[in-house]
Amino acid sequence: MAQQSMDTPAYTASSIQVLEGLSAVRRRPGMYIGSTDARGLHQLVYEVVDNSIDEVLAGACTEIVVTLHADGSCSVRDDGRGIPVENHPKYNRPTLEIVMTVLHAGSKFDRNTYKVSGGLHGVGVHVVNALSEWLEVRVRREGQEHFQRYERGAPVGAIKVVGPSTTTGTETRFKPDGTILETVAFDRDTIGRRLKELSFLNAGVTIRFRDERDGTDETFHHAGGITEFVEDLSQAANLLFKPPIYLHAKREANDIEVALQYDDGYNETSLAFVNNIHTTDGGTHVVGLRAALTRTFNDYARHRGLLKGDKEGLSGEDVREGLTSVLSVKVLEPQFEGQTKAKLGNSEVKGQVESAVNEKLAEFLEEHPAVGQSLILKAVQASHAREAARKARELTRRKGLLEGGGLPGKLADCHSRDPAQSELFIVEGDSAGGTAKQGRDREFQAILPLRGKILNVEKARLDKMLENEQIRSLITAIGIGIGDEQDIESLRYHKIILMTDADVDGAHIRTLLLTLFYRKMPELISEGRVYIAQAPLYRLQKGSRSAYAYSDEERDRALAELGGSKGVTIQRYKGLGEMNAEQLASTTMHPGSRTLLRVTVEDAAHANELFQVLMGEEVEPRRLYIQEHAVEVTNLDI
C-alpha cells in the first residue's frame, strides 16, 4: 500500500468541483472517446487507468493492477487515496456518486489536489460509466470498503459499506456497452503497450496486467524511467554510446525530462509526452527540444573547431540523424490544440524546454568529449549528405522541367486537379500497371507502376535515396517533397493506394513503401492518406454465376453458396496481372465495390521497433522476431 506522505495534499469531498451535468454521452459517444470502434473501446480503459496514474503523480500510489476478465469486463485497481465517499459540502450528494455520474466533476480542476494530471479534462470516468452496460466501484479508505453499482451510467443503489479495509485505493470494474460500441473485445497487446509506456513515463510505479481469458500475467516496472524507454526503443540499433543521455530540469512549475540516444543509422525516432499524453503532432515542447539540439551542437562544433566560422551551420535535420529520444514534460496548465490533445500550444514551454536542454546538454558534451566528437562528426557527415541531396533534388527538378511538366514519365495522371477527389495507385510492375490503367476511372484515378523493389530507406541516407529513380518518381508524383522541406499542403492526391500482388514479393514491396512513408513522409500516415488495396485471391465460376473470395474462408463459403465444388471452376490469382481490366476495376479499384485498408499508426513506439527489426541492419533481432512469430503466418508463399 502507498503511504500518504506529509507532502501529499488531502483528498476530501471539497476537492471535487462540478462544472456541469452528464448528458448526451450515450447519444454522441464519439465526442467524448473519439470513436465507437476498437480505439474508443480501449480509450475507456485508459481513462480509468489515467485516474490511477494521477494518484501516482500526486505521490499517493505505487501499484496499479489492470485485469481483463473472462466475462468481458475490465477492472483497474490502485493503492491510492481512494475517491472520497462522504457527501459533497456544496451539492449534498455522495462525492463518489458525483464523480461517477456528473460530467466535468473531478479533482483535476482543483490544483491543491492534483498539480498535474492527464485524462480528458475531468471527463474520463464519467464517460466510462455512461458507456458501460454496468460499472462497479469499490473504494477503500478510512478503514472501510465502500461499494456502488451503476447500469448504463445510473446508480442501481446507494453507496454501502461492505466490510473493513486495512488498505486504501480505488477499484473500478466495467463492462462496455455493446449496444453503443462497435466492438467490446479488448485487445491485450494494445492495452499492454500503453501500460508499458506508462510504466516508463512514471518511474517507480508497478503496473500489473492480467488477462483471465488466457491466463497471461505481466508486470511493468521501470525504475530507470524514460532512459529505459529510449533503450527499449533503440534495442535493435547499432548504438554510438551507452547509456542514453538523460537530462532533467525544472522551469517555474513545469518539470522537463529528456533522454537521448544515437545510433549509426539515418532515421529519427522521437516521442513526446505532456502529462503522460502522447502528443503525436508535437507542439511547443518539441519545437523547444529541436531548437536546443541544433543550437547546442552548432555551438559545441564551432567551439571545438569542427565547423569553420564562415561555413554554414548544422541543420536540425543533421543533428537529429540517428536520434532516438523521449521528451516528457509535466505542465501545470497545459493548453492543447484540438480535442485529441495531439499538439501542445503553451508558448512559454518552448523557451523553458530550449533553455533547459541547451544548458544540460552543453554540460554533458563538455564532460564527455569523446561522445561529443562522435556526434558532431556524424552530424557533419549528415550535412554533407544533405547538400548532395539538395543538388540531386535541384537536378531532378531541372530535368523534369526540361522534359515538360516535371511529373514522372511512367505516371498516368488523372484529369481532376482537385487533390480531395484524386487517387494515386502505386502498382507493382508494368503488367499490372497496364491492366490498372485500362481499368481505372481516368477522371480521378492516377496510376504509377513501379519496376521492381524500391530502395530500403531504413538503411540509406537522403542523398542515396534520391539517386534511386523509383523513389524520385514517387516523391515527384506525390508532390509534398521530402525531409525538412516537406509540405503536406502540396499533396496531389488525398488517397495514395498501394496495390501489390498477394505474394512474398508483393508484401516486400508494400513493406518497403510503408518504410519510406513512415520514415520520410510521416504526415501521409498521420493524416490518414495511405491505403492498401485488397485484391481477391480467388474467382469461382459455375455456369453464368461467379463470385470472388478474398480468403480461404470466403472461398469455402462461396463454394457452399454455389452448391458445392461440383462444376465449379476456381481460379487462384497469384498476381494482379492475371486479372483483366474489368475484373481488377470491379473488385479492387472502383469505389463502392472495393475494400481499402487505411494505414494508421496507433503506437509509434511499436511501429518504430518493427521497422528497425524488419528493415534495419541488425540480423539477430530479425531472426528472433521471425522465430517468435512464425506460428502466426496464415498465407505462406513457398
N, C-alpha and C positions, 0 to 999 in steps of 0.2 A: 504494500500500500504506500502511495506517495504521501509523506507527511507535509502538512501545510507549514511553510516557513514564516518567520516574522515579517519577511518582505512581501509575502503573498497577500494581496488585498482580500478583505472579507467578501464572501459571495453570498448575499442575502436577497430577500424579496425586493428590497428597494433598489437593487442593482438592475432590475428588469424594467425597461422602458417600452411602452406600447405606442406604436406610430399609427396603425390603422388596423381594421378588422380583416379577417381572412375571407376572401371572396374570389370567385371566378377561376380558382386554380384548377378545379376539375374540368371546367369548360375549356380553358385555354392553357393546358399544361406546358405547351411549347414556350410560352412567355417566361416560364419560371425555370425549366430544366433544359431548355434548348430544343428538345425534340422528344418524340414518344417512342423512338426506336431504341436499339441497344445502348446508344450513347446516353440517352435520357435515363434509361434504367440504371446504368452504373453511376450516373450523377447522383441518384438518390443515396447510394452507398457513401459516396464521397462527402455529401452534405452532412451525414451523421458523423462520419469519421472526422471531418473538419472541426466539429464541436469539441471532440476529444483532443484534437491537436491544439486547439485554442487553450485548453487546460494545460497542455504541455508548455506552451509559450508563456503561460502565466506562472509556471513553476510549480503547478499543483498536481501533475500527472506524470507517471513514468512508464505505465504499461497500458496498451490497448489490445483487446482481443476481438478480432473480426471472424465471424463464423457464418458459412453458408450452410443452412440446414437442409435436411432431406425433404422437408415439406415445401421447399421453395422460398422460405423466408430467409432473412439475413439479420444477424444481431451484431451490435457493436457495444463492447463493454470497456469501461475505463476505470482507473482508480483515482479520478479527480475529486473535486469537492462535492459533486452531486448537485443537480438542479434544485434550487430552493422549492419547498413544498408548501410553506405557510401562505396564508392569504396575503395578496399584494396590498400594501398600505393605501394605495391610491384607488385601485379598481375593485377591491373587496372580493376577489376571486382567488382560488388557489393559484399560486405563481406557476407551478408546473403545468397546470391546465392552460394558462395564458401562453406560456412558451410553446406548447404543443398545438394550439388551435388558433392563435391570433397572428396574422401576417405582420411582419416588421416588429414583432415583440422579441426583445433579446438584450442581453447584457453587452453585446458588441457595440451598442450605441452609448454605453457608459464607460468612459475611459478610465474610471477608477477600478473597474473590474478586469478589463482586458486592454492592455496598452496597444497591442496589435492583434489582428485576427484575420483569418481567411473567410471562407464561406461567401454566400451571396447576400451580403449586406443584411444579415439577420433573417433572411427568407428561409434558409435551409430546412430545418427540422419540421417546420410547419407545413411546408410543401410536401415533404416525405409523408407526413401524416395524411394530408389531403389525398395523395395519390396512392395510398395503400389500402388494400382490402381490409386489413386490420393492422394495428400497431400496439405493442405493449411496452410500457416503460417502467423500469424499476430504479428507484433512487435510494442509495444507501448514504445516510448522513445523520449525524447526531444520535447514533446508537440504534437507529431503526431502519428497516427496509420498507419503502413505500411502493405501491403498485397502482397503475391505472391502465385501462384498456380503451382503445378507440377503434371505431369502424368507419372507414371512409371519412376520416377527419373528425368525427363526432365522438365525444366520450360516451362509453357504454354505462359507466357507473362512476361513483365518486372515488377519489383517491383513498386507498385504505392501507393501513399498516399490516404487513403480512408476517412480521417477525422481527427479532432483534438483529443488529448488524455490528460487527466489530471493525468493519472497513467503511470506506467512503467511495462514492463513484456513481456513475450512471450507466444503465444497460438499456439499450433501445433495440427492440426486435420488431421487424415489419415484414409484411408480405405484399409485394407490389400488386396493384390492381390491374388484372388482365383485361378488364373492360375498357381501360383507357390507354394502357401501354401496349405497343405492338408486340413486344416480347417480354416475358417475365423470367427468362432463363439466364441466370448470371453466368458470366464467363470468368473462370478462375484466373486465367492468365492476365486478362485485362485488369482486374482488381488487384492481383498480386503485384503487377508492375507499378501501379500507383502507390500501393502501400510501401513497397521497397523504396520508391522515390521519396516518400515522406520520411522514411527512416534515415535516409541520407541527409535530408534538409533539416532534421531535428535531432542533432547528435545526442545520443544517450537514451532516447526513447526506445522501448522494446515493443514491437508490433508483432503479435502472433496471428497467423492466418490459417484457419481450419476450414476444410471442406468435408462435411459429413457425407456428401454424395459418393465420394470415392476414398475417403479416409486420409486424404493428404493433410499434412500439418507442417507449416513453415514458420520460421521465426526470423524477423528482420531486426537487426540491431547493429548500428554503425557508429561507434564512438568517435571515429575519425571524421564524421560528417561529410561535407562536400569534398574534402580531399579524397575520401574513399569513393565518392561519386565519380570524380574525374578518373580515378584509377580503374573503376568499373567500365566507364565509357571507352577508355583507351587500351583495354587489355589485349586487343588483337593487333595493336600497332607496334612499330619498332620505335621505342621512345628515345629521345635525346638525353634525358636525365631522369633521375628518380630521387626523392619522391616529388609529387607536384608542388608547385609554388603555392603557398597559402597566405592570403592577405586578409587582415581583419581590422576594421576601424569603426569608430562611431562618429557621426556628424550630427550635432544637435540631438534630436530624439530618435534618429534613424540609425540602424545597425547595418553594416555593409560587410559581406563576406565574398571573397573571390578565390577560386582555386584554378590554377593554370598548368597545363602540361603541353609539351610539344613533341611531335614525332617527325620522322623523316618523310612523311607523305606531303600531299599538296592540298588537302581539304581542311576546312574548318568545321568543328562541331562545337557550337556554343549554346548553352541552355541558360535561360534567365528566369528568375522567380521573384515575386513580390509577395511577402507574407504567405509563402508556400504555394502560391498560384503561379502556374507556368504561363508566362507572358509570351505566347508564341509569336506575336507580332512585334516584340521588342518594346521600345519606349525610351524614355529619357535616361533610365538607368543603363541601358545598353549603349546608347549614344555616349554617355559619360565614360563607360569602360573602353569603348573603341578609341575615343579621343585620347584617353590616358595612355593606352598601349602605343599608339602612333607617336605621341609626344615624347614618352619616356624612351622608346627605342631610338628615336632620332637624336635626342639629347645625349644619350649614352654613346651612340655611334660616333657622333661628332667630337665628343669629349675624348674618346679613345683614338681618334684619328682614323676610324674605319670608314668615315664618309668625309670627303673633301668639302670644305666650306662653300665652294661655289657650285657643288653638284646638287641636283635635285634630291630632295629627301626621300625617305622610305614612305610608301603609301600605306594606308590602312590595310589594303589587300596584302601587301608584302609582309607586314608584321603579324598577320593572322594566318599565314600559310602554315598548315600542320598543327594548328592550335586546337586543343580541346579545353573548354572552360565551362565552369559553372559559376554564375553570379547569383547570389541570394541576398536580397535586401529586405529588411523589416522596416516598414514605413508606418508612421503613426496615423496619418490621414491619406491613404492612397487615393489617387484620382485616376480611374481607368477610363479608357476610350472605348465605348461600346459595352453592351450588356454581357458579352462573353469574357470581358476582362483580359483580352489578349494583348493590350498595349497600355503601358503606364504613361500618364500625362503630366505628373508633377514636375514642373520646370526646375525647382530647386534641387531635385535628386540628381540631375545631370552633373551639376557642379560639385555636389557632395561626393559622388562616385568618382568623378575625374580627379579631384584633388587627393582623395584617399588612396586610390590606386597609384597615381603618379608618385606620391610620397613613399608608399610602402614598396612598390616595385623597384624604384630607384635605389632604395636601401638594399633590397635583395640582390640586385645586379652588382652593386659595389662590393657586397660581401661574398659574392660567388662569381668571380671574374671569368672562370672557365665556362660556366653555363652562359653568362652574358655574351662572351665571344662567339660561342657556337650558335646562339640565337640570332645575333646580328649577321653573321656570315650567311645563315640560311635566308634571312630576310633580304640581304643584298643579292643573293642568287635569285630569289623570287623577283626582285626589282629588275634584274637583267632579263628574266624570262617575260616579265610584264611588258618591257619595252619591245622585245621581239614579238610578243603577241599583238601589241599596238601596230607595229609595222605590218604584220600579217593581216590584221583587220583592214588597215588602210589599203593594202594591196588588193584584198578581196573586194572592197568597195569599188576601187578604181576599175578593176577587171569587170565587175558586174555592170558598172555604168557604161563601160566601153562596149559590152556585149548587149546592152539595152535592157533597162528596167531593173537590173540588179537582182532579179529572182533566179534561183537555180533552174537550169535548163530542163531537168527531169520533172520539175513541178508542173502538174496540170492544174492550174488555178481555177477558182470558181468565178462566176460572173459577178456575184454580190461583192460589194465593197463595205458592207456592214459587218464588222467583226462579231457582233452579237448573234448574227444569223449564219455565220460561216463555220465550216468544219474542215479540219485537215486530217486526212487519213494517212498515217505513216505505214507503208505496206512493205512487206518482206519480198524483195526480188522483182525483176521486170515482168515475169509471167503473171504473178498475182496482181502486180501493178497495172498491167494491161487489162486484165479482167475487171479490176476495180474501176478503171477509167471508163470502160464501156457501161458498167452498171450504175455509176453514180448519178446523182442529180446535179447537173452542171451549174445550176443556179447558185447552190450554196455549199457544194462538197468539192474540196480540192484533194488531189492525190499526189503524194510524194513517195515514189518507190526507192528503197534502199538496196544497194548492191552489196550483199554480204553483211558481215558484222562490223559495227562501228567500233572505234577505239574505246577501251575501258578507261574512263576518265578517273577512276579511283587511283590509277597508277600513273597519271600523266599531268604535267603542268599545262597551263593555259596555252603557251606557245606551241607545244606539241599537239594539243587538241586542234588548234587552228590550222595545223598542217594537214589534218585529215579532211579529205574532200566531203565525206558523208556528213561530218559534224558541221562543217561550214555551210553545207546546203540546209541542214536542219535549222541552224541559227538564223540564216537569212530568211528562210520561209516563215519561221515563227515570228520574227520581227522584233523581239524585245531586247536583243543584244545579250551579252554575257559578262559576268564579272561585276565590278562596282558600277559600270555604266548602264546596267540593266534598267529597263523602263517598262513595267508591266502595262502601262497605258498604250504602248505601241504594239500590243499583241494583235496579230492579224486574224486570228481565229479563236473564238471563245471555247471551241471544243477541239482538243487535239487527241485523236483516237489512234491507239496502237493496234494494228491489225496484222498479226503474225500467225504462222502455222501452229497447229496444236501438236508440236513435237519438240524434241530437245533443242534443236537449233532455233526454233521459233521462241521457245521460252528463254533461251540465252540472249537472243536479240532484244526481246522485251526487257530483260533484266538490265542489259547494257543501256537501253534507252532510259529506263527509270533511274539508273545511276546518274546519267547525265542530267536529267531534270532535277533530281533530289539534291545533287551536289552543286550544280552550276546554274540552275534556273528554279530555285526552290519556290518562288512565288507562283509558278504554274501549278504546283501541287497544293500549296496553301490556299490558293484562290479557287481550287476545285476545277481546273481546266483540263486535266489529263484523264483519259478514259481508256479502257481496254475493251475491244470488240469481242463479242462472244460468238464465234462461228460454230455451226453444228459439226458433230463428229460423224453422224450417220444420216443417210437418206434411205427411207424404206418405201418401196413401191409394190402395190398389189393391184393389178389392173389399172383402172383410172385413178385410184386412190394413192396418195403419197403423204408422207409425214417426215419431219426432221426431228432428230434427237441430239441433245447436247451432252448426254452422258450415257453410260451403260444402263442405268436405271430407267432413263427416259426411253431408251431403245426397247427395253423389255416391256414397258407399259404400252408403247406404240404397237409392238407385236401383238399384244393381247387385244388391243382395240381393233387391229386388222384381222382378228380371228385366228391368231396363231401363226407359226412360221411357214406353214404350207402355202406355196405360191407367192411368197414374199421375197422380193429381191432387196438385199441390203448392200448399200454402198458405203464403205468406210472412207471418209475424206482424210487423207494424210497431209494435204496442203490446200491452201486457198485456191491455187491454180487448177485444182481438179474440179472446181465448180464452174459452171458457165456464168456469164454476167448476170442473167436474170436470177439465178439461184443465190449468188453472192449478195445481190442487192436486196432481195426479199427477206433473206434470213439474217443478214449481218449489217447492212448499211442503211436501209430505209427507216426513218423514224416511224414508229407505230407498229413495226413488225420485228425490230431488232431488240437486243438486250445489250446495254452497255454497263460496265462496272466502272464507277468513278474511283480514282486513286486518291486516297486520303492518308494522312499520317497522324494517327491518334496519339502515338507515343514516339516522340522524336528520339529519345534515348535508345529505344528498342530498334528503331529503324536504322540509326547510326551504327549500332552494333552489327546488325545483319549485313549492311553494305560493307563494313570493314571486313567481316568474316568471309563473306561470299566473294567479294571483288577485290580484296586487298592483297598485299604482297605475301603475308604470312600464311604458310601452308597448313601448319599444325592446327590452328583454330578451325580452319575449314574442314579438315579431316574429322575432327572431333564432332563438329556440327552435323556432318553427313552421317556419321555413325549413330549419333543420338536420335536423328530424325528420320532415318531410313525406313522405319516401320510405318511412317505416316504417308508414304508415297502411295498415291491411288492410281495414277496413269504412268506406267514406266515404259518408255520407248527404247527398246533394245535393238 
